[in-house]
Amino acid sequence: MWLRRLLATGLMLASAAWPARKPGDPLRPGFNLFTRQDDIKVGQENSKQVLTQYEIVKNQFVQDYVKRLGQKLASMPEAKQSGFEFTFTVLNVDQINAFALPGGPMFIYTGLLKAADNEAQLAGVMGHEMSHVILRHGTHEATKANGIQLLVGGLSGLLGGGDSMAGKLAQAGLGMGGNSLILKFSRDAESEADALGSHLMSEAGYDPVQMAEFFEKLAARGSQGPQFLSDHPNPENREAAIVAEMKTLPERQYTGDDSAQFAGMKKEVATLPPPAKKPSADAVGPGGAAPPAGQTPEGWQRFQGHGYSINYPAEWQGTGDANGATLAPRDCVVGSQVGFGVVVGGFAPSRGRASLSAATHDLVKKLQSENPKMQVSGAAKSVKVGGVDGLMTMLAGDSPFGGGEADGLVTVARGNGVMYFVFVAPDRDYTRVEKTFLQMLDSVRWE
């Protein structure tokens, strides 16, 4: 009975709709079943992954400049009181983006350094990111998604033992993949980070309006906007909200909008070599970097199906039974439709249609009867699946994400029927993720 009450109370608190915050109201972390030490552990584990995926800028002047600016913000009262130790690393990535992981590790892309018009704008982005850490937004989101498991046993109960920490974090939505909860925030969280970020800026001598103006500049790019706004949805009336928050702060003369060091940093960044190509999660879509063929590397899992097994990225979820399986990122299943991922199943052809080509033809007809918009877009090609002959047929249809969808249908004769794998991705992404799909196919083993 006590456990039932605890679960009900925790879930009620985690999902409660709190009254809208007013300018000047206290800013405190929301309901969170993770400990502060859990935040630090999550940040440390994900930092290792970031550093394997991206190139660190080797220019010491640039690194030192950003570190000094970050430490200036981190020395402000509300940042110091959080107890988190912030670190600052510049990555040679030509995108307008920055992010901070739970516990304090912050990463700033060179694309952001190029885009900032003055030091105050850069301080605004860094103060905003720092505020997500101070307010523990990442693990707050993870609490809402994993509430029951966390109530029972905390982070250790959720992750358990056995597999790699990276893989476990990813399954809980705490990894760096497409289903990550620690880097995607609600508009309410963005407003809170704006408000607290304005406090840090003001205390450090920067005009908080510069943060709003920079975000508005990014938003003006529309559909071609930077990655930053994909992960940080733009709250309504952002600049007005920041101005209203400023009115609740002590009056100050802002003198830190620019510095000679900022100009020097901009010159140094302009001379940096192009980023070195390193494997990244983005290279293969939500699943993370592709493994060598035939291996299950750190961060990937193996799904055990009925009579077969297959590798899949740790950030994905694997569900199935004797009739089939779905392997996909959590946020790539729309209703009953898989928008990105792999669907596995079996098909029993009619008597006299036992050849693989005939059975595949009948399976395609069945799929078309269920989805009349689906069309065959390419001739069937021979492939090997776990050492067994198979056929790959490309299909085209509508994606649940909008636009077109490409489906790679792979069929293999097994017993008295056909086993199939459907590799699904939006049209625009299929070529980019095809290598990962093929390596998943190469990992299939029959039992």
C-alpha positions in Angstrom: 0.0 0.0 0.0 2.8 2.4 0.9 4.5 1.8 -2.4 1.3 2.4 -4.3 0.9 5.7 -2.5 4.5 6.7 -3.1 4.2 6.0 -6.8 0.9 7.9 -7.1 2.3 10.9 -5.2 5.5 10.9 -7.2 3.8 10.7 -10.5 1.3 13.4 -9.5 4.2 15.7 -8.6 6.1 14.9 -11.7 3.2 15.7 -14.0 1.5 18.5 -12.1 0.7 21.7 -14.1 2.2 24.4 -11.9 1.0 28.0 -12.2 3.0 30.1 -14.8 6.0 31.8 -13.3 5.9 35.6 -13.0 9.0 37.8 -13.5 11.0 38.0 -10.3 9.6 34.8 -8.8 12.2 32.4 -7.4 13.8 30.0 -9.8 14.2 26.5 -8.4 14.8 23.0 -9.8 11.6 21.1 -10.5 10.5 17.7 -9.2 13.5 15.3 -9.6 14.0 11.7 -8.6 17.7 11.8 -9.6 20.2 12.9 -7.0 22.7 15.7 -7.7 25.4 13.1 -7.9 23.4 11.3 -10.6 23.4 14.5 -12.6 27.2 14.6 -12.3 27.5 11.0 -13.3 25.3 11.4 -16.3 27.3 14.4 -17.5 30.6 12.7 -17.1 29.5 9.6 -19.0 28.1 11.6 -21.9 31.1 13.9 -22.0 33.2 10.9 -22.9 31.0 10.2 -25.9 31.0 13.9 -27.0 34.8 13.9 -27.0 35.0 10.8 -29.2 32.6 12.3 -31.8 33.9 15.8 -32.2 37.3 17.5 -32.6 38.5 19.8 -29.8 39.8 23.1 -31.0 43.6 23.1 -30.5 43.9 26.9 -30.4 44.7 27.6 -26.8 43.8 31.3 -27.0 40.3 30.4 -28.1 39.9 27.7 -25.4 41.3 30.1 -22.7 39.0 33.0 -23.8 35.8 30.8 -23.6 37.0 29.3 -20.3 37.5 32.7 -18.7 34.1 33.9 -19.9 32.5 30.7 -18.6 34.2 31.0 -15.2 33.1 34.6 -14.9 29.5 33.5 -15.2 30.0 30.5 -13.0 31.3 32.7 -10.2 28.0 34.5 -10.0 26.0 33.7 -6.8 23.2 31.6 -8.3 25.7 29.5 -10.2 28.0 29.0 -7.2 25.1 28.1 -5.0 24.2 25.2 -7.3 27.4 23.4 -6.2 28.1 22.1 -9.8 31.6 22.5 -11.2 31.3 23.9 -14.8 33.8 23.1 -17.5 34.0 24.7 -20.9 35.3 23.1 -24.1 35.3 24.6 -27.6 34.6 22.0 -30.4 35.5 22.5 -34.0 32.0 22.2 -35.4 30.7 24.7 -37.9 27.1 24.8 -36.5 25.5 27.5 -34.4 25.1 25.5 -31.2 26.2 24.9 -27.6 25.0 22.6 -24.9 25.6 21.8 -21.3 25.2 18.4 -19.8 23.8 17.7 -16.3 26.4 18.3 -13.7 28.3 21.1 -15.6 30.2 20.0 -18.7 29.5 22.7 -21.4 30.5 22.4 -25.1 30.6 25.4 -27.4 30.7 25.0 -31.2 33.0 27.3 -33.3 29.9 28.1 -35.4 28.4 29.8 -32.4 31.6 31.8 -31.8 31.4 33.0 -35.5 27.8 33.9 -35.2 27.9 36.0 -32.0 28.1 39.8 -32.7 29.6 40.7 -29.3 30.7 39.1 -26.0 27.4 39.8 -24.3 25.6 37.6 -26.9 28.1 34.8 -26.3 27.7 35.2 -22.6 23.9 35.0 -23.0 24.0 31.6 -24.7 26.5 30.3 -22.2 24.5 31.7 -19.2 21.3 30.2 -20.7 23.0 26.7 -21.0 24.4 27.0 -17.5 20.9 27.7 -16.2 19.6 24.4 -17.6 22.3 22.7 -15.5 21.5 24.8 -12.4 17.8 24.1 -12.7 18.5 20.5 -13.5 16.2 20.5 -16.5 17.7 17.4 -18.1 17.1 15.0 -15.2 13.8 16.7 -14.5 12.7 15.6 -18.0 14.1 12.1 -17.4 12.2 11.9 -14.1 8.9 12.6 -15.9 9.7 9.9 -18.5 11.0 7.2 -16.1 9.1 8.2 -12.9 8.0 4.7 -11.7 11.3 3.0 -12.1 13.1 5.9 -10.4 10.7 5.9 -7.5 11.5 2.3 -6.9 15.2 2.4 -7.2 16.7 5.7 -8.3 19.3 5.8 -11.1 20.9 2.5 -10.1 17.5 0.8 -10.2 16.7 2.3 -13.6 20.0 1.4 -15.2 20.8 -1.8 -13.3 24.0 -3.7 -14.0 25.5 -5.7 -16.8 25.7 -3.7 -20.1 27.7 -0.6 -20.7 26.8 2.6 -18.9 26.5 4.4 -22.2 24.0 1.9 -23.5 22.0 2.0 -20.3 21.9 5.8 -20.2 20.7 5.9 -23.8 17.8 3.4 -23.0 16.7 5.7 -20.2 16.7 8.7 -22.5 19.9 10.1 -20.9 22.3 9.5 -23.8 23.3 11.7 -26.7 21.1 10.1 -29.3 17.9 11.3 -31.0 15.7 10.3 -28.0 17.8 12.2 -25.5 15.8 13.8 -22.7 18.8 15.7 -21.3 19.2 18.1 -24.3 15.6 18.7 -25.4 13.6 21.1 -23.3 10.1 22.5 -23.1 9.3 26.1 -23.7 8.7 26.6 -20.0 12.2 25.3 -19.3 13.6 27.6 -22.0 11.8 30.6 -20.3 13.3 29.6 -17.0 16.8 29.3 -18.5 16.3 32.7 -20.1 15.3 34.2 -16.8 18.1 32.7 -14.8 20.6 33.4 -17.6 19.6 37.0 -17.5 20.4 37.0 -13.7 23.9 35.6 -14.4 24.5 38.0 -17.3 23.4 41.1 -15.3 25.5 40.1 -12.3 28.5 39.6 -14.6 28.0 43.1 -16.2 26.3 42.1 -19.5 23.1 43.5 -20.8 20.6 40.6 -20.8 18.7 42.1 -23.8 21.7 40.9 -25.9 20.7 37.3 -25.2 17.2 37.9 -26.4 18.4 39.8 -29.5 20.8 36.9 -30.4 18.0 34.3 -30.1 15.7 36.5 -32.2 18.5 36.7 -34.8 18.6 32.9 -34.9 14.8 32.6 -35.1 14.7 35.0 -38.0 16.5 32.3 -40.1 13.2 30.5 -40.2 13.2 26.9 -41.5 16.9 27.1 -42.2 17.6 28.1 -38.6 20.5 26.6 -36.6 20.5 23.3 -34.6 20.4 25.4 -31.4 16.7 26.2 -32.0 15.8 22.6 -32.8 16.7 21.6 -29.3 15.7 24.9 -27.7 12.2 25.9 -28.8 11.7 29.6 -28.9 9.3 30.8 -26.2 6.7 33.4 -27.2 7.5 37.0 -26.4 11.1 36.1 -25.5 12.6 39.6 -25.5 9.6 41.1 -23.6 9.9 38.4 -21.0 13.6 39.0 -20.5 13.0 42.8 -20.3 10.3 42.1 -17.7 12.7 39.9 -15.7 15.4 42.7 -15.9 13.0 45.1 -14.2 13.1 42.9 -11.1 16.9 43.0 -10.9 19.0 45.7 -9.2 19.9 48.5 -11.6 23.3 48.2 -13.1 25.5 49.9 -15.6 26.4 47.2 -18.2 29.9 47.5 -19.5 30.7 44.0 -20.6 29.1 44.0 -24.1 32.5 43.6 -25.8 36.2 43.2 -25.1 39.5 43.2 -26.9 39.7 39.5 -26.2 36.4 38.9 -28.0 37.8 40.5 -31.1 41.0 38.5 -30.8 39.0 35.3 -30.4 37.0 36.0 -33.6 40.2 36.5 -35.6 41.6 33.2 -34.2 38.4 31.3 -35.0 38.4 32.6 -38.5 41.8 31.0 -39.1 41.0 27.5 -37.7 41.3 24.6 -40.1 38.1 22.8 -41.3 36.7 20.3 -38.8 38.3 16.8 -39.0 35.8 14.2 -39.9 34.9 12.0 -36.9 32.1 9.6 -36.4 29.1 11.3 -34.8 25.6 10.3 -33.8 24.3 12.7 -36.5 26.2 10.7 -39.2 23.7 7.9 -39.1 20.6 9.4 -37.7 19.1 8.8 -34.2 21.0 5.5 -33.7 24.5 6.7 -33.2 27.7 5.7 -35.0 27.6 2.5 -37.0 29.6 -0.5 -35.7 32.1 -2.6 -37.7 30.3 -5.3 -39.6 29.6 -8.4 -37.6 30.5 -6.9 -34.2 28.5 -5.5 -31.3 30.5 -2.5 -30.2 30.3 -0.5 -27.0 26.9 1.4 -27.0 25.1 -1.1 -29.3 22.8 -3.9 -28.2 21.7 -7.3 -29.6 18.1 -8.1 -30.0 17.2 -11.8 -29.5 14.2 -12.7 -31.7 12.4 -15.9 -32.4 15.1 -17.9 -34.3 17.3 -14.9 -35.1 19.3 -12.1 -33.5 20.3 -8.7 -34.8 22.5 -5.7 -33.6 20.8 -2.3 -33.1 22.0 1.1 -31.6 21.7 1.4 -27.9 19.6 4.6 -28.1 16.8 2.7 -29.8 14.2 0.5 -28.2 13.7 -3.1 -29.1 10.3 -4.7 -28.6 8.9 -7.9 -30.0 7.5 -11.3 -29.6 7.4 -14.6 -31.6 5.5 -12.8 -34.4 8.0 -10.0 -35.0 9.8 -7.0 -33.6 10.3 -3.2 -33.9 13.7 -1.6 -33.4 13.5 2.2 -33.4 14.3 5.3 -31.4 11.5 6.1 -28.9 10.5 9.3 -30.6 10.4 7.8 -34.1 7.3 5.7 -33.6 4.2 7.8 -34.5 1.1 6.0 -33.3 1.4 2.5 -34.8 3.7 3.7 -37.5 7.5 3.5 -37.5 8.9 6.6 -39.1 12.6 5.6 -38.7 13.8 2.2 -37.7 13.5 -1.5 -38.5 10.4 -3.7 -38.5 10.9 -7.5 -38.5 8.1 -10.0 -39.2 7.1 -13.2 -40.9 4.8 -14.0 -43.9 3.2 -17.2 -45.0 2.8 -17.3 -48.8 -0.1 -19.2 -50.6 0.5 -22.8 -51.5 2.4 -23.0 -54.8 4.0 -19.6 -54.1 6.9 -20.9 -52.1 9.8 -19.5 -54.2 11.4 -16.4 -52.6 10.6 -14.1 -55.5 7.0 -15.2 -55.6 6.6 -14.9 -51.9 8.2 -11.5 -51.9 5.8 -10.4 -54.7 2.8 -11.5 -52.6 4.2 -9.8 -49.5 4.5 -6.5 -51.4 0.9 -6.9 -52.6 -0.2 -7.5 -49.0 1.7 -4.4 -47.8 0.1 -2.3 -50.6 -3.4 -3.5 -49.7 -2.7 -2.2 -46.2 -1.2 1.0 -47.5 -2.4 1.9 -51.1 0.1 4.7 -51.4 3.1 2.3 -51.2 4.8 1.7 -54.5 7.8 -0.4 -55.6 10.6 2.0 -56.4 13.3 -0.4 -57.5 14.0 -3.9 -58.9 14.7 -6.6 -56.3 18.5 -7.2 -55.7 20.2 -10.3 -54.2 21.6 -9.9 -50.7 23.1 -12.2 -48.0 21.4 -12.2 -44.6 23.3 -14.2 -42.0 24.8 -16.3 -44.8 21.4 -17.0 -46.4 20.2 -15.8 -49.8 17.7 -13.0 -49.6 16.1 -10.2 -51.8 16.1 -6.5 -51.2 13.2 -4.5 -52.7 13.0 -0.7 -52.4 9.5 0.7 -51.7 8.3 4.3 -51.5 5.4 5.8 -49.5 4.4 8.6 -47.2 6.3 9.3 -44.0 4.4 9.9 -40.7 6.9 12.8 -40.3 5.6 14.4 -43.5 7.1 14.1 -47.0 8.1 10.8 -48.6 9.5 7.7 -47.1 11.9 5.0 -48.3 11.5 1.4 -47.2 14.2 -1.2 -47.8 12.3 -4.6 -47.7 14.6 -7.6 -47.2 13.1 -11.0 -47.5 14.6 -14.4 -46.6 13.1 -17.9 -47.0 12.8 -19.5 -43.6 11.0 -22.8 -43.0 7.6 -22.8 -44.8 7.5 -19.0 -45.1 9.4 -15.8 -45.5 11.0 -13.6 -42.8 11.3 -9.9 -43.7 13.1 -6.9 -42.4 11.8 -3.4 -43.4 14.4 -0.6 -43.0 12.4 2.6 -42.7 13.6 6.2 -43.0 12.3 9.5 -44.5 13.3 9.9 -48.1 15.8 12.7 -47.4 17.6 10.6 -44.8 17.7 7.1 -46.3 21.0 7.5 -48.1 22.6 9.0 -45.0 21.6 6.1 -42.8 21.8 3.2 -45.4 25.2 2.2 -44.1 23.9 1.6 -40.6 20.9 -0.4 -42.0 23.2 -2.6 -44.0 25.5 -3.2 -41.0 22.5 -4.1 -39.0 21.5 -6.6 -41.7 25.0 -8.0 -41.8 24.8 -8.7 -38.0 21.8 -11.0 -38.4 22.4 -14.5 -37.0 20.1 -17.5 -37.4 19.4 -20.0 -34.6 
